[in-house]
Amino acid sequence: METLACAGIALPTTRRTLRVVGELWTGRRGDDNRQGGECWDVCFAPDESRLAWSAGYRQVVLIPWHRYKNCLSWQEENNEYSGDSRLSPPEQVRLDTNFLVTSMSFGTSTPQQELEASTRRAYYTRVTCTRHLMLATGHNKGRIRIWDPHTGSLMLDLTDHTKAVTCLAFAPDGSLRLASGSEDGTVKVWDMTDDGNMFKTLRDHKRPVRNLAWSPNSSLLCTTGDKQKALLWSTVDYTLLCRLCGHYNDVLSCSFSPDGATVATASSDTRVLVWDTCTGEWDTRVLVWDTCTGEWGSRVLVWDTCTGEWGTRVLVWDTCTGEWGYWRLSSGEESVESARSSEEGDAMLTCAFSPLGGTLAVGHSSGSVVLFSAPAQVPSLLHLARMALRRSYGDVVSNRSFLLPYSLKPYLQYKHW
């Protein structure tokens, strides 16, 4: 990669090599031309009790992540993974879904904020799984299947989409609402507490939906798709709040900041835009990824959640070059992280951060998953205070009950860092 540009101005980059710490291996080669063996999704349970990865050919493997992560191999001298022995996770649960897996998501009846508080209250706590932890898998035939991740038993079979389910996401508030996007151009919302009842269909996309994300308090839903579509919905009455207009091509991915104040979108136009969720406006900070090919699936964007979801960096990933770009919103600095595949010619297809940070899982065309150590970050005290205020009171700028100095408003709106 040559340069990263912010608002069209080239900025210097720092190159580092990501450290590989583990691998979930299928035994297949990356240059295998047979269709169906790809790992299209990998996801962590919110409490880090499970890791699910689609191993290809209708197979999903679940492992106890809270125990397996302690077995990861580290080599500090040469920063490489010891590949002499591929790790074999204990207590695997294998699901034969009968359909090709295109998307996955974990859901739990425990709100995300309670999970964070319980796991960070002490230096060491035993991770306890909730009874209502479930796994949703989306398939190429338009089906959505709900599984018990502990036993592997099928709980529900949802059939309302007419084409492949491209994205799934449970609401983080513990309500067990599941949002699904499909190539049929619709977004559907399901209620798992009501036996999987599909109670809302959002039809504004018309073309394939590529990605969706809930805000941290579950009051907003962002959906992205073809034809420059990026939409922000209210999940109170499921009405369209605003269209995020600014991209020039298909919008591939979206992700909210940890306090819900902003949402970032990545597009085939090689740009990443950061939007204000209250006004629908995007600021002047634009990340341009110069070497992207513009093909769908060539890039995945998530907010960096390495050390506690501080939301100070955006991770942009180019699967064509195998490089990662960390865009530091506070200083405008960028760094390029080089990542290698597990085998020669094994293309990267998807990625996911562990909820509590520290590990980045990358799925490949061979069905294998490579685990990288995620770089740490230290947020400023001012940023932590801003996050705490926005998490507790929401949009304090528009709230007239808050008497704020005029100079403080741009900072609370993330216009100043």
C-alpha positions in Angstrom: 0.0 0.0 0.0 1.3 3.4 -0.9 -0.6 6.0 0.9 -3.7 6.6 3.0 -5.4 9.9 2.5 -7.6 11.9 4.9 -9.9 14.4 3.2 -8.0 13.8 0.0 -4.6 14.7 1.5 -1.9 12.0 1.6 -0.6 11.2 5.0 2.4 9.2 6.0 1.8 5.6 7.2 3.6 3.3 9.6 4.0 -0.4 8.6 4.0 -3.2 11.1 3.4 -6.9 10.9 0.5 -8.5 12.7 1.4 -11.3 15.1 -0.3 -14.6 14.4 -1.2 -16.3 17.6 -3.4 -19.3 16.5 -5.2 -21.0 13.7 -8.4 -23.0 13.3 -7.5 -25.3 10.4 -9.7 -27.2 8.0 -6.9 -29.0 6.1 -8.1 -27.6 2.7 -5.9 -25.6 0.5 -6.8 -22.0 -0.3 -6.4 -22.5 -4.1 -9.1 -25.2 -4.1 -11.5 -24.2 -6.8 -14.5 -26.1 -5.4 -17.4 -23.8 -4.3 -18.8 -23.9 -0.8 -15.7 -24.4 1.3 -15.2 -20.8 2.2 -15.4 -19.2 5.6 -17.9 -16.4 5.0 -18.3 -15.4 8.6 -16.7 -15.8 12.1 -18.2 -14.3 15.3 -17.7 -14.2 19.0 -20.4 -14.5 21.7 -20.9 -11.2 23.6 -19.6 -12.8 26.8 -16.7 -14.4 25.0 -18.0 -17.9 26.0 -18.1 -19.2 22.4 -16.4 -18.6 19.0 -18.4 -19.7 15.9 -16.8 -20.1 12.4 -18.3 -21.3 9.2 -15.8 -24.0 8.1 -17.4 -24.5 4.7 -19.6 -27.1 3.1 -22.5 -26.3 5.4 -20.5 -26.9 8.6 -20.3 -24.5 11.6 -17.9 -25.2 14.4 -18.3 -23.7 17.9 -15.5 -23.8 20.5 -15.3 -22.5 24.1 -13.4 -19.3 23.4 -13.0 -18.2 27.1 -10.9 -21.4 27.6 -9.3 -21.8 24.1 -7.9 -18.2 24.1 -5.6 -19.1 26.9 -4.0 -21.8 24.7 -2.9 -19.4 22.0 0.8 -19.6 21.0 3.0 -16.6 21.3 6.5 -16.2 19.9 7.9 -12.8 21.0 11.3 -13.2 19.3 10.3 -13.5 15.6 6.6 -12.4 15.9 5.4 -15.5 14.1 3.0 -18.2 15.0 4.5 -21.6 15.7 2.9 -23.6 12.9 4.4 -27.0 13.8 1.1 -28.1 15.5 -2.3 -26.8 14.5 -4.4 -26.2 17.6 -7.3 -28.7 18.1 -9.9 -26.9 20.3 -11.5 -29.1 23.0 -15.2 -29.5 23.4 -16.1 -28.6 19.9 -19.8 -28.5 18.8 -20.3 -29.1 15.1 -23.4 -28.0 13.3 -24.5 -29.5 9.9 -26.8 -26.7 8.7 -27.8 -28.4 5.4 -27.3 -25.1 3.6 -24.3 -23.0 2.7 -23.6 -20.5 5.6 -23.4 -16.8 4.5 -23.7 -15.0 7.8 -23.8 -15.6 11.6 -24.6 -13.7 14.8 -24.8 -14.5 18.5 -27.6 -13.3 20.7 -28.2 -13.2 24.4 -30.9 -12.1 26.8 -28.3 -10.3 28.9 -27.7 -6.7 27.8 -24.3 -5.9 26.5 -23.6 -3.3 29.2 -24.2 -5.8 31.9 -21.9 -8.3 30.3 -19.2 -5.7 30.1 -19.6 -4.8 33.8 -19.5 -8.4 34.9 -16.4 -9.3 33.0 -14.4 -6.1 33.9 -15.3 -5.8 37.6 -12.2 -7.6 38.7 -8.8 -8.7 37.2 -10.2 -12.2 37.0 -13.8 -13.4 36.8 -15.2 -16.7 35.7 -17.2 -16.4 32.5 -20.7 -17.7 32.9 -23.0 -18.3 29.9 -26.6 -17.2 30.0 -29.3 -19.8 29.4 -30.6 -17.8 26.5 -27.4 -17.6 24.4 -28.2 -18.5 20.8 -26.6 -18.6 17.4 -28.3 -17.4 14.2 -27.0 -18.6 10.9 -28.0 -17.1 7.5 -28.0 -19.3 4.4 -27.9 -18.9 0.6 -31.5 -20.2 0.2 -33.0 -17.3 2.3 -33.3 -19.4 5.4 -32.3 -18.3 9.0 -31.7 -21.0 11.5 -31.4 -20.5 15.3 -29.2 -23.0 17.3 -28.4 -23.8 20.9 -24.6 -23.2 20.9 -24.1 -25.5 23.9 -25.8 -28.6 22.5 -25.9 -27.9 18.8 -29.7 -28.5 18.6 -31.8 -26.6 16.1 -34.3 -24.3 17.9 -36.0 -22.4 15.1 -36.2 -22.3 11.3 -37.1 -18.9 9.8 -38.1 -18.7 6.2 -39.2 -15.4 4.9 -36.3 -14.1 2.7 -36.4 -15.1 -0.9 -32.6 -14.9 -1.6 -29.3 -15.3 0.3 -29.1 -13.8 3.8 -26.0 -11.6 3.7 -26.0 -10.2 7.2 -27.4 -10.9 10.7 -27.2 -8.9 14.0 -28.9 -9.3 17.4 -29.8 -6.2 19.3 -27.3 -5.6 22.1 -30.0 -4.7 24.7 -30.9 -8.3 25.5 -34.3 -8.1 23.8 -33.3 -10.9 21.4 -34.4 -9.0 18.4 -32.7 -10.2 15.3 -32.2 -8.0 12.2 -31.4 -9.7 8.9 -30.5 -8.3 5.5 -30.7 -10.2 2.2 -30.0 -10.1 -1.5 -33.7 -9.7 -2.0 -33.4 -6.0 -0.9 -35.3 -6.3 2.4 -34.3 -6.0 6.0 -36.4 -8.0 8.4 -36.7 -7.9 12.2 -37.5 -11.0 14.2 -38.5 -11.5 17.8 -36.8 -14.6 19.4 -38.9 -14.2 22.5 -42.0 -14.8 20.4 -40.9 -18.0 18.7 -39.1 -16.1 16.0 -42.0 -14.0 14.9 -41.1 -11.7 12.0 -42.8 -8.5 13.0 -41.2 -5.8 10.7 -39.9 -5.6 7.1 -37.9 -2.6 5.9 -38.1 -2.3 2.1 -36.3 0.9 1.2 -33.2 -0.7 -0.2 -34.7 -2.3 -3.4 -31.2 -3.8 -4.2 -29.1 -6.3 -2.2 -28.4 -5.4 1.5 -24.7 -5.8 2.3 -24.4 -5.0 6.0 -26.3 -3.8 9.0 -25.5 -2.8 12.6 -27.4 -1.9 15.8 -26.4 1.1 17.9 -25.1 0.2 21.4 -28.4 1.2 23.0 -30.4 -0.6 20.3 -32.3 2.6 19.4 -30.9 2.9 15.9 -30.3 0.5 13.1 -27.9 1.3 10.2 -28.3 -0.7 6.9 -26.0 -0.5 3.8 -26.3 -1.9 0.3 -25.9 -1.4 -3.4 -26.6 1.9 -5.3 -24.9 4.1 -2.6 -27.5 3.1 0.0 -26.8 3.9 3.6 -29.9 4.3 5.8 -30.4 5.1 9.5 -33.6 3.7 11.1 -35.3 4.3 14.4 -36.0 1.0 16.1 -38.7 2.5 18.3 -41.2 2.6 15.5 -39.0 1.3 12.7 -39.2 4.5 10.6 -36.5 5.8 8.3 -34.7 8.7 10.1 -32.4 9.8 7.3 -30.4 8.7 4.3 -26.6 9.0 4.7 -25.8 10.6 1.3 -22.1 11.0 0.4 -20.8 7.8 -1.1 -20.4 7.3 -4.8 -20.7 3.5 -5.1 -22.1 0.5 -3.2 -21.8 0.8 0.6 -20.3 -2.4 1.9 -20.1 -2.1 5.7 -21.1 0.0 8.7 -20.3 0.2 12.4 -21.3 2.4 15.3 -19.0 4.0 17.8 -19.2 2.5 21.3 -21.3 5.4 22.6 -23.6 5.5 19.5 -22.7 9.1 18.7 -21.2 8.3 15.3 -21.5 5.6 12.7 -18.8 4.8 10.1 -19.5 3.4 6.6 -17.2 1.9 4.0 -17.9 1.9 0.3 -16.6 0.6 -3.0 -15.7 4.2 -3.8 -12.6 3.6 -1.6 -13.8 6.0 1.1 -14.8 5.7 4.7 -17.2 8.3 6.1 -18.0 9.1 9.7 -21.5 10.3 10.4 -23.3 12.1 13.2 -26.2 9.8 14.2 -28.3 12.7 15.4 -28.0 15.0 12.3 -27.0 12.5 9.6 -24.2 14.7 8.6 -20.6 13.5 7.9 -17.6 15.6 9.0 -14.5 16.5 7.0 -12.5 13.4 8.1 -12.6 11.0 5.1 -10.3 8.0 4.8 -9.4 7.2 1.3 -8.0 3.7 0.6 -6.1 4.2 -2.6 -5.4 0.6 -3.6 -8.9 -0.8 -3.2 -10.3 -2.6 -6.3 -13.9 -1.5 -5.7 -15.2 -5.1 -5.8 -17.8 -6.1 -3.4 -16.3 -8.0 -0.4 -12.9 -6.4 -1.0 -13.1 -4.5 2.3 -14.6 -4.8 5.7 -14.8 -2.0 8.2 -15.2 -2.3 12.0 -14.6 0.1 14.9 -11.4 -0.9 16.7 -12.4 -2.7 19.9 -8.9 -3.8 20.9 -8.8 -2.6 24.5 -12.3 -1.9 25.7 -14.2 -0.4 22.8 -12.9 3.1 23.1 -13.9 4.0 19.6 -10.8 6.1 18.8 -9.8 4.1 15.7 -11.4 2.7 12.7 -10.1 -0.5 11.1 -10.2 -0.7 7.3 -9.3 -4.0 5.7 -8.4 -4.7 2.1 -8.6 -8.4 1.4 -7.0 -8.0 -2.0 -3.7 -6.8 -0.6 -3.9 -8.5 2.8 -3.3 -5.3 4.7 -5.1 -3.5 7.6 -5.3 0.2 8.1 -5.9 1.7 11.5 -7.2 5.2 11.1 -6.7 7.2 14.3 -9.6 9.7 14.6 -7.9 11.7 17.3 -4.7 12.5 15.5 -5.3 11.7 11.9 -2.4 9.2 11.9 -2.6 5.9 10.0 -0.7 2.7 10.2 -0.7 -0.3 7.9 -0.7 -3.7 9.3 0.5 -6.5 7.1 -1.2 -9.9 7.5 -0.5 -13.2 5.8 -2.9 -16.0 4.9 -2.6 -19.5 6.4 -1.7 -21.0 3.0 -0.4 -19.6 -0.3 -3.3 -18.2 -2.3 -5.8 -18.4 0.6 -7.9 -15.3 0.3 -9.2 -13.4 3.3 -13.0 -13.1 3.4 -14.1 -11.9 6.8 -12.9 -10.7 10.2 -14.2 -10.1 13.7 -12.8 -8.7 16.9 -13.2 -10.4 20.3 -15.6 -8.4 22.4 -13.1 -7.7 25.2 -10.3 -7.0 22.7 -6.9 -8.5 22.1 -7.7 -10.9 19.3 -8.7 -10.5 15.6 -10.1 -13.5 13.8 -9.8 -13.7 10.0 -11.7 -16.2 7.9 -10.3 -17.5 4.6 -11.4 -19.1 1.4 -10.1 -22.5 2.6 -12.5 -22.3 5.5 -9.7 -21.8 8.0 -9.5 -19.0 10.6 -6.3 -17.3 11.5 -6.1 -15.4 14.9 -4.0 -12.3 15.2 -3.1 -10.2 18.2 -4.8 -6.9 18.1 -2.7 -3.8 18.8 -3.5 -2.0 22.1 -4.5 1.6 22.5 -4.7 4.1 25.3 -7.6 6.6 25.1 -7.4 10.1 26.6 -9.2 10.9 29.9 -11.2 13.6 28.0 -12.4 11.0 25.5 -13.4 8.6 28.3 -15.4 11.4 30.0 -17.2 12.2 26.7 -18.0 8.5 26.2 -19.4 8.2 29.7 -21.6 11.3 29.2 -22.9 10.2 25.8 -23.6 6.6 27.0 -25.6 7.9 30.0 -27.5 10.8 28.4 -27.3 10.3 24.7 -27.3 13.5 22.5 -26.6 16.0 25.2 -26.1 18.7 22.5 -29.7 18.7 21.3 -31.1 18.2 24.9 -32.1 21.6 26.1 -32.1 20.5 29.7 -28.3 20.5 29.5 -26.7 23.9 29.9 -23.5 23.5 28.0 -20.8 26.1 27.1 -20.8 26.8 23.4 -17.2 25.8 23.0 -18.0 22.3 24.5 -20.6 21.4 21.9 -18.2 20.6 19.0 -16.2 18.3 21.3 -19.3 16.4 22.4 -20.3 16.1 18.7 -16.9 14.6 17.8 -15.9 17.5 15.7 -13.0 18.1 18.0 -10.9 15.4 19.6 
